[in-house]
């Protein structure tokens, strides 16, 4: 038996006897509750601005702070997973999320609401890497595609129904019910996890390197904050944006250097010596930029150019998100059977083709066309995201799972922030360029045309980014973890 087959056999033996289904269900419930909350507030911002008497540049921190905290926390989870058991990590994450949700629900001011969102983000930041690390541990490589696909269903389905569910709630109740209704779900997740979740990770309690934690916090925090702030005020020329990005990248470079020289790295960047992991990480970063840009731009188009209400816009985007979620388990099973290339290449071709058609959207386009394109885009994305992620993580030895999942999640958060800021900037530039050449820039019809012009520019660049992803995807192939003696 060769070393690869031997390693797979050993790993399968290590997972025998574990009741995978209850553990997976516990993780799925927790993930659904926390991820649903990320988009639940999106259509409530107008109500919140009125009630809390704050402007758009202030209210956006309810989202920016969420990304910022997760971007800072996720790299440290590679260390935390080695210090604490699976149950301790999961229950702590969900308890933090529950406390944050209660704080948000009763918040008398914007400051308290923001504080609650930060506590929620701490829970979500702890939960996501724990979930992926546990799936990698309890499922052998030949069954991970289906398991990750099921997780993908939840990850995609939560954000998909968030805006629509939020619109329904806000039609009948006030914004506080967005948190009141999530509270019992979070409490149920804690009870279910306490009953059925088992410890599957090994705790080694490595030395805590405070310098690495500081550099990681400044590095990832500075980059996420810098890119997130680029969409407001003076944009990319803002001294705050420039300073944060420079300091962030310098701190990140020092963090990487330190991980290579210390005996027990906080985040082992040597995972990048595994070529399929490095390629899949690059692919997912590019895809997250495209995904986040679309999630931001399409609602703006639906409400600004087609003049739909937030609730109707949420309904238009619902089918694509639901189908994307339903496609994730299917893609996972196809991945187990055919490998990554059979899914990723067609998926990226669908994404690129759809973005090309999205360049033709205008103020007269039908909602049916938008729904169709949105569905096609998310079908393509579902064929890329989980297969790409599973391919990269499958090549890692078991001891590097916490580091690989933490790095993958961190890069996705950072690239999401970069993509949002980049494409909003491209969109705004295209909009301003159109209005500068307009004979009557104050005409409402011209404002709609300007929005469409900015959208065309952003989708064109997004299509080119998709081509880059396709080139990366052509090099991916089926992987197996190396034998324990060859790590």
C-alpha positions in Angstrom: 0.0 0.0 0.0 1.4 3.4 -0.9 1.8 6.2 1.6 -1.2 8.2 0.4 -3.5 5.2 0.6 -2.0 4.3 4.0 -2.6 7.8 5.3 -6.2 7.7 4.1 -6.8 4.3 5.7 -5.3 5.5 9.0 -7.5 8.6 9.0 -10.6 6.6 8.3 -9.7 4.3 11.2 -9.3 7.3 13.5 -12.9 8.5 12.7 -14.6 5.1 13.3 -16.9 5.0 16.2 -17.7 8.7 16.1 -21.4 9.5 15.8 -21.0 12.0 13.0 -24.6 12.9 12.4 -25.4 14.5 15.8 -22.1 16.4 15.8 -22.8 17.7 12.3 -26.4 18.7 13.2 -25.2 20.6 16.2 -22.6 22.5 14.1 -25.2 23.2 11.4 -27.7 24.7 13.8 -25.1 27.0 15.3 -23.7 28.0 12.0 -27.2 28.7 10.6 -28.2 31.0 13.5 -24.9 33.0 13.5 -24.6 33.3 9.7 -28.3 34.2 9.2 -27.7 37.2 11.5 -25.0 38.6 9.2 -27.6 39.7 6.5 -30.7 40.0 8.8 -29.9 43.7 9.4 -29.3 44.7 5.8 -32.7 46.0 5.0 -33.2 47.5 8.5 -30.6 50.2 8.3 -33.1 52.9 7.1 -35.3 52.3 10.2 -32.2 52.2 12.5 -30.9 55.5 11.1 -34.2 57.2 11.9 -34.8 55.7 15.3 -31.2 56.0 16.5 -30.6 59.3 14.8 -27.4 58.4 13.0 -26.2 58.8 9.5 -25.3 56.3 6.8 -21.5 56.5 7.5 -22.2 55.7 11.1 -24.8 52.9 10.7 -22.5 51.0 8.3 -20.3 50.2 11.3 -22.8 47.6 12.3 -21.5 45.6 9.3 -17.9 46.8 9.2 -17.4 46.0 12.9 -18.7 42.5 12.3 -16.1 41.9 9.5 -13.4 43.6 11.5 -13.8 41.5 14.6 -14.0 38.2 12.6 -10.9 39.3 10.6 -9.0 39.8 13.8 -10.2 36.8 15.7 -10.1 34.0 13.2 -6.3 33.8 12.9 -6.1 33.3 16.7 -8.6 30.4 16.6 -5.8 28.1 15.3 -4.2 28.6 18.7 -7.5 28.5 20.6 -8.5 25.2 19.0 -5.3 23.6 20.4 -5.9 25.0 23.9 -9.6 24.2 24.3 -11.9 21.2 23.4 -14.5 21.1 20.7 -17.3 21.4 23.2 -15.7 24.3 25.0 -15.1 26.2 21.8 -18.6 25.6 20.4 -20.5 26.3 23.5 -18.4 29.5 24.3 -18.9 30.7 20.7 -22.7 30.2 20.9 -22.9 31.7 24.4 -21.1 34.8 23.2 -23.5 35.0 20.2 -26.5 34.6 22.5 -25.3 37.4 24.9 -24.6 39.7 22.0 -28.0 39.0 20.5 -29.8 39.9 23.8 -27.7 43.1 24.1 -28.6 44.1 20.6 -32.3 43.5 21.2 -32.5 45.7 24.3 -29.9 48.3 23.2 -31.2 51.8 24.0 -28.6 53.6 21.8 -26.4 53.1 18.8 -23.3 52.6 21.0 -24.9 49.7 22.9 -26.2 48.1 19.6 -22.7 48.3 18.2 -21.3 46.7 21.3 -23.8 43.8 21.0 -22.8 43.3 17.3 -19.1 43.1 18.4 -20.0 40.3 20.9 -22.0 38.5 18.3 -19.0 38.7 15.9 -16.8 37.2 18.6 -19.1 34.2 18.7 -19.3 33.8 14.9 -15.5 34.3 14.6 -14.9 31.4 17.0 -17.6 29.1 15.5 -16.7 29.1 11.8 -13.1 27.6 12.1 -14.3 25.2 14.8 -17.0 23.9 12.5 -14.7 23.3 9.6 -11.9 21.8 11.7 -14.4 19.4 13.3 -15.8 18.3 9.9 -12.2 17.6 8.7 -11.5 15.6 11.8 -14.6 13.4 11.9 -15.0 12.6 8.2 -12.4 10.7 6.1 -11.3 12.4 2.9 -13.5 10.4 0.6 -16.7 11.6 2.4 -15.7 15.2 3.1 -17.1 16.7 -0.1 -20.7 15.7 0.9 -20.2 16.9 4.5 -18.7 20.2 3.4 -21.5 20.6 0.9 -24.1 20.2 3.7 -22.3 22.9 5.7 -22.2 25.0 2.5 -26.0 24.7 2.2 -26.4 26.3 5.6 -23.7 28.9 5.0 -25.4 30.0 1.8 -29.0 29.5 2.8 -28.7 31.7 5.9 -27.6 34.9 4.1 -30.0 34.1 1.2 -33.2 34.2 3.3 -31.8 37.0 5.7 -33.0 40.0 3.7 -36.4 38.5 2.8 -37.0 37.3 6.4 -36.0 40.7 7.7 -38.4 42.5 5.3 -41.3 40.3 6.5 -40.5 41.0 10.1 -40.1 44.7 9.6 -43.4 44.9 7.8 -45.2 43.7 10.9 -42.8 44.5 13.8 -39.9 46.8 14.7 -36.2 46.1 14.2 -35.7 44.8 17.7 -37.6 41.6 16.7 -34.8 40.8 14.4 -32.9 39.9 17.6 -35.8 38.7 19.7 -36.6 36.0 17.2 -33.0 34.9 16.9 -32.5 34.6 20.7 -34.5 31.3 21.2 -32.8 29.8 18.2 -29.3 30.5 19.7 -30.5 29.1 23.1 -31.7 25.9 21.4 -28.4 25.6 19.6 -26.5 25.7 22.9 -28.8 23.1 24.5 -28.5 20.8 21.5 -24.8 21.2 21.3 -24.4 20.5 25.1 -26.4 17.3 24.6 -24.9 15.8 21.4 -21.6 17.5 20.6 -18.5 15.5 21.5 -14.9 16.4 21.8 -13.0 15.3 18.6 -10.0 17.6 18.6 -6.7 17.0 20.5 -5.5 19.7 22.8 -1.8 20.3 23.0 -1.7 23.7 24.7 1.2 25.2 22.8 3.0 28.3 24.1 1.1 31.6 23.6 3.1 34.0 21.6 1.8 37.5 22.5 3.9 39.2 19.9 2.3 37.1 17.1 -1.1 37.8 18.4 -0.4 41.5 18.5 1.0 41.5 14.9 -1.9 39.4 13.7 -4.4 41.8 15.3 -2.8 44.9 13.9 -2.1 43.3 10.5 -5.5 41.7 9.7 -7.4 44.4 11.6 -5.6 47.2 9.8 -6.2 45.7 6.3 -9.9 45.0 6.9 -10.5 48.4 8.5 -8.5 50.2 5.7 -10.4 48.5 2.9 -13.8 48.8 4.6 -13.2 52.6 5.2 -12.3 53.2 1.5 -15.9 53.2 0.6 -16.7 56.4 2.5 -15.3 59.9 2.8 -12.3 60.6 0.7 -12.1 57.0 -0.4 -8.7 55.6 -1.3 -7.0 59.0 -0.9 -8.1 59.2 2.8 -5.0 59.4 5.2 -6.8 57.0 7.5 -7.2 54.4 4.7 -3.6 54.8 3.5 -2.2 54.6 7.0 -4.2 51.6 8.0 -3.3 49.7 4.9 0.4 50.5 5.2 0.6 49.6 8.9 -1.6 46.5 8.3 0.6 45.1 5.5 3.8 45.8 7.4 2.4 44.1 10.5 1.2 41.2 8.4 4.6 40.7 6.8 6.3 40.7 10.3 3.6 38.3 11.5 4.4 35.8 8.6 8.2 36.2 9.3 7.7 35.4 13.0 5.6 32.3 12.2 8.5 31.0 10.2 11.2 31.5 12.9 9.4 30.5 16.1 9.2 26.9 17.2 5.5 26.9 17.9 3.8 29.3 15.5 0.4 30.8 16.3 -0.7 30.3 12.7 1.5 27.9 10.8 2.0 29.6 7.4 3.9 26.5 6.1 0.5 25.2 5.0 1.2 27.2 1.8 4.0 24.8 0.9 1.2 22.4 -0.1 0.5 23.5 -3.6 -3.2 22.6 -3.8 -3.9 24.5 -0.5 -2.1 27.5 -1.9 -4.0 27.4 -5.2 -7.4 26.9 -3.6 -6.8 29.7 -1.1 -6.0 32.1 -4.0 -9.0 30.8 -5.9 -11.4 31.4 -3.0 -10.0 34.9 -2.4 -10.7 35.9 -5.9 -14.2 34.2 -5.8 -15.1 35.9 -2.5 -14.2 39.3 -4.1 -16.7 38.5 -6.9 -19.3 37.2 -4.6 -19.2 40.1 -2.1 -19.3 42.6 -5.0 -22.4 41.0 -6.4 -24.2 40.8 -3.0 -23.6 44.6 -2.6 -24.2 45.8 -6.2 -27.4 43.9 -7.1 -29.5 45.2 -4.2 -28.4 48.7 -5.1 -29.3 48.2 -8.7 -32.7 46.7 -7.8 -33.6 49.6 -5.5 -31.9 52.4 -7.3 -32.5 51.6 -10.9 -35.5 49.4 -11.0 -37.0 51.3 -8.0 -38.1 48.2 -6.0 -38.8 48.2 -2.3 -36.2 46.5 0.0 -38.7 43.7 0.7 -39.3 43.0 -3.1 -35.6 43.3 -3.8 -35.0 40.6 -1.1 -37.7 38.4 -2.8 -36.0 38.8 -6.2 -32.6 37.7 -4.7 -34.1 34.8 -2.7 -34.4 32.1 -5.5 -30.7 32.4 -6.4 -29.6 32.1 -2.7 -31.9 29.2 -2.0 -30.8 27.3 -5.1 -27.2 28.0 -4.3 -27.8 26.5 -0.8 -29.5 23.4 -2.3 -26.7 23.0 -4.9 -24.0 22.8 -2.2 -24.7 19.2 -1.0 -25.1 18.2 -4.7 -21.7 19.7 -5.5 -20.2 18.0 -2.5 -21.3 14.6 -3.6 -20.2 15.2 -7.2 -16.8 16.4 -5.8 -16.4 13.1 -3.9 -17.2 11.2 -7.1 -15.4 13.2 -9.9 -12.9 15.4 -8.2 -12.5 19.2 -8.2 -11.7 20.0 -11.9 -15.0 18.5 -13.2 -16.9 21.0 -11.1 -14.7 24.1 -10.7 -14.0 24.7 -14.4 -17.6 24.5 -15.6 -18.6 26.6 -12.5 -16.2 29.4 -13.3 -17.3 29.4 -16.9 -20.9 29.9 -15.8 -19.8 32.7 -13.4 -17.9 34.5 -16.2 -20.7 34.1 -18.7 -23.3 35.4 -16.2 -21.2 38.4 -15.4 -20.9 39.2 -19.1 -24.7 39.2 -19.4 -25.0 41.3 -16.2 -23.1 44.0 -18.0 -26.2 44.5 -20.1 -28.6 45.2 -17.3 -30.3 48.7 -17.5 -33.3 50.6 -16.1 -35.7 48.7 -18.3 -34.5 45.2 -17.5 -37.1 42.8 -16.1 -37.0 41.3 -12.7 -37.3 37.9 -14.4 -34.0 38.5 -16.2 -32.3 39.5 -12.9 -33.6 36.4 -11.1 -32.4 34.2 -13.9 -28.9 35.7 -14.0 -28.7 35.7 -10.2 -29.6 32.0 -10.1 -27.1 31.2 -12.8 -24.4 33.1 -11.0 -25.0 31.3 -7.7 -25.1 27.9 -9.4 -21.7 28.6 -10.8 -20.4 29.8 -7.4 -21.8 26.7 -5.7 -19.7 24.5 -8.1 -16.6 26.4 -7.1 -16.6 27.4 -3.4 -16.9 24.2 -1.4 -15.1 21.9 -3.9 -12.2 24.4 -4.0 -12.1 24.7 -0.2 -12.2 20.9 0.3 -9.5 20.3 -2.3 -7.1 22.6 -0.5 -7.8 21.3 3.0 -7.7 17.7 2.0 -4.0 18.0 1.1 -3.0 19.0 4.7 -1.9 16.6 7.4 -4.2 16.3 10.4 -2.0 18.4 12.7 -2.4 21.4 10.3 -6.2 21.3 10.1 -6.6 24.1 12.7 -4.1 26.3 10.9 -5.5 25.6 7.4 -9.1 26.3 8.4 -8.1 29.5 10.2 -6.1 30.8 7.3 -8.8 29.9 4.8 -11.5 31.7 6.8 -9.3 34.7 7.5 -8.4 35.1 3.8 -12.1 34.9 2.8 -13.0 37.6 5.3 -10.1 39.9 4.2 -10.8 39.3 0.5 -14.6 40.0 1.1 -13.7 43.3 2.7 -11.3 44.1 -0.2 -13.9 43.1 -2.8 -16.6 45.2 -1.2 -14.4 48.3 -1.0 -12.9 47.8 -4.5 -16.1 47.3 -6.4 -18.0 50.0 -4.6 -15.2 52.3 -5.5 -15.3 51.1 -9.1 -19.0 51.5 -9.2 -18.9 55.0 -7.7 -16.2 56.1 -10.2 -18.3 54.9 -13.1 -21.3 56.7 -11.8 -19.5 60.0 -11.3 -17.9 59.7 -14.8 -21.4 59.3 -16.4 -22.9 62.3 -14.4 -19.9 64.5 -15.3 -20.7 64.1 -19.0 -24.5 64.4 -18.6 -26.3 67.5 -19.8 -28.8 67.3 -16.8 -27.1 65.4 -13.9 -30.0 66.3 -11.5 -32.6 64.5 -13.6 -33.9 61.4 -11.8 -33.8 59.4 -15.0 -30.1 60.4 -15.4 -29.4 59.3 -11.8 -30.7 55.9 -12.7 -28.7 55.8 -15.9 -25.6 56.8 -13.9 -26.2 53.9 -11.5 -26.4 51.5 -14.4 -23.2 52.9 -15.9 -21.3 52.4 -12.6 -22.8 48.9 -12.4 -21.6 48.0 -15.9 -18.0 49.1 -15.0 -18.0 47.1 -11.8 -19.4 43.9 -13.5 -16.9 44.2 -16.3 -14.0 44.3 -13.8 -15.7 41.5 -11.9 -15.8 39.4 -15.1 -12.1 39.9 -15.6 -11.5 38.8 -12.0 -13.5 35.7 -12.8 -11.2 35.0 -15.7 -8.2 35.1 -13.2 -10.1 32.6 -11.0 -10.6 30.3 -14.1 -6.8 30.3 -14.8 -6.1 29.4 -11.2 -8.8 26.7 -11.2 -7.3 24.9 -14.2 -4.4 23.8 -12.0 -6.4 22.2 -9.2 -6.6 18.5 -8.9 -7.8 15.8 -6.5 -5.7 15.7 -3.3 -5.0 13.4 -0.4 -3.3 14.2 2.9 0.4 13.0 3.1 1.3 10.1 5.3 2.1 11.1 8.9 5.8 10.2 8.4 6.1 12.5 5.3 4.9 15.8 6.6 
